[in-house]
Structure formats: C-alpha cells, structure tokens
C-alpha cells in the first residue's frame, strides 16, 4: 500500500496460486479428461481460469500456451504500474527497477502522476503558462517504445488538485489525454472535491472528507466525460530486474529501502486498524468503546465506525497503533511482521554502509578498481542504460553523491 492509501500488488502475489484452489490428487483423473473435450469447450473453460492457472499454463502447456497468454495479458481489471516521471525522462532502463523484457507484453497500464509533472509540462512564467509540448510527445513516444502492446492507459493523479481556473482538472493532464495515440484507450483517475453537506448540531461526522475519486475520459465531441471509476481494479507492480554486478547490488538496496519495504510497511496500517476495530467491537456489540489511542476522546457504538474515524483522524499513525494492538494471535502476528520489516531495513542500511566504507577506507588503487567495475558495467549492461555514458551516467553521479553524503 502507498502512503496515499492505494493498494499495490506484487506480481509474484498476483500470479501465486491460492491454497483454496489447490487441486487434490484424486482430481487428477478429472483434469486429464479435459484434453478429451472439444476444442471450443476447452477454450471456454480456459477463459474462466484464474490468473495463477493461466500463468502456469503459459509456462507448462505447449498446447494452451498461446491462448493462456492472450487471456492472461488481456485481463481487463489488472493494470501494471509505471511512473509518469520515468516516461517524461525518456524511459531509460537504468532509471527503473523493472524487468524491461516484461514490459513488452503489458496491455493495460496505470501511470502514477504526481504534481511535479504538471509543473514540468506547463511552466508558469510571469503569470503566463508556457506549455512544453515536446514533453507530451516524449511521454507517449516513451510509452509506445517500452510497451508496444499497450491498449489501455489510466493516468492516476491521487493528489489534492491545484486550481486551474474553471477547468475540471489540470491543463497538463488534459494535454496528455488529448495527445493519446490512436489505438490506445485512455482515461484519468482523479481526486475531486465536493461541498460538504450541513449537519445538525451534535451529529458525529465520521466521513473521511469531501475528496472522492472520479474518472475523466475524452468524449467524441471533444468534451470531458466525468463518471464514477470502475469499482474493481488491481494495480500490479511489475517484477524487478535482475540486480547483477556492482551497479545492480547498489540499486537493489535502493529498491528495497525506498520502494519495497515502505509499501510493505504502509500495508500494515489497514490491517492493524481492522484488527483493532474487530477486537473492540467483539467485546460487546451493544457497548460503546473509546478510541484506543490515548488523548483521543471519540467514542463508538457500532463496528466499522472506528475504522472510518482512524482513516480520518489517525491516518498513518502506525507506530501508535502497534502499541495498542490486542494481545491476540492476530495482534502478535502484526507485531512480528513490523519487527521483521525493522530488521530488513536495518540489514539494508548496514549493506549501504559496507559499500560506503569500502570506498572511504580504500586506497586510490582500490577506488580505481571499484570505479572501473562500475563504468564497465554501465557501458555494457543494457539493464542500466541511461542518457549519460560512463562517468556522466546519472547512476554513477548519484553513487558518488551518496558516498560523500552523511546519509548511512
């Protein structure tokens, strides 16, 4: 989960077979009869298969590999995540953690857009808007180059909107959608704000606020069609690249420290909230209880009320939630998970220190050897290609800055 509360699913979890779907050995005879069915019926059954089953067939069945692959990549509710900033930077492999070969198969893409990209595309100078049309072109050219089979694109802007006069959403996002190439279906997932209704005095308000998600799509008449977003969509993280060599070792630590572990830690928050709500509401369904977090006087009577209150008032206070978890099996497992993430974070930090100390404490000959190994890999390994070459690679520049910083 992200800091903004959006779910992110690891690709390996996405294709993992559920224990409830495990086929017992006595059913093997039934499965063997599948091959005796008419081909048309076999294809109908394949279309109803789970994602994990399709993924297995792609790698184990020569007969159904092609059809299973078509169904797997064509899943309409699964979108693979990519960062808008990476596309604006011409999508060099070295500036991404993802396996580049995987990208060529992806059909549905969710693009994470942050406020910074709107300022890059529409530069404000002396109260005038200078539109960088070349960046819009780079954005779509990068997308088509790295995702040649793309069919659907969702721009996801999950930040409070900035004012763009009377426009329904920021002009830079409009420019991106209007420039979408033919053959690609595009839309925008956006945070919108509506006026709060007036409540009677003394009425508790557990709503999380006036912000809600909406979807915009360019209609045939050139106007923006606003609608409710689809109720179910999975955002999948693409599998990471293989982290080989000195460049890979350093960037794997970055991947763990700044990407994987934070998402796993943020994901504990809703689990802890649910565990606390269920614990307190189960103590007496008709009895009220006070917010378990100290110094908060709010009280609740029904299951689920505190969950909404926590989302509004105690958002991301995961350290405080850990302190008040119930002494139950679920509470113990959540604490163990948090401690495991703490240990993993410390381990990554120690490895960062080892790399840094190896440079700081070395003589000139050893430093030259470290530098040579980096420059050779940056020049020959396509996985770490950037715009700059050799010492001008942004990866080498960043590595040098880290070695001479006080961080870790």
Secondary structure, 3 states (H helix, E strand, C coil): CCCCCCCCEEHHHHCCCCHHHCCCHHHHHHHHHHHHCCHHHHHHHHHCCCHHHHHHHHHHCCCCHHHHHHHHHCCCCEEEEEEHHHHHCCCCHHHCCECHHHHCCCCEEEEEECHHHHHHHEEEECCEEEECHHHHHHHHHHHHHHCCCCCEEEEEECCCCCCCCCCCCCHHHHHHHHCCCCCCEEEEEEEEECCCCCCCCCCCCCCCCCEEEEEEEECCCCCEEEECCCCCCEEEECCECCCCHHHHHHHHHHHHHHHHHHHHHHHHHHHHHHHHHHHHHHCCCCCCEECCCCCCCCEECCCCHHHHHHHHHCCCCHHHHHHCCCCCHHHHHHHHHHHHHHHHHHHHHHHHHHHHHHHHCCCHHHHHHHHHHHHHHHHHCHHHCCCCCHHHCHHHHHHHHHHCCCCC
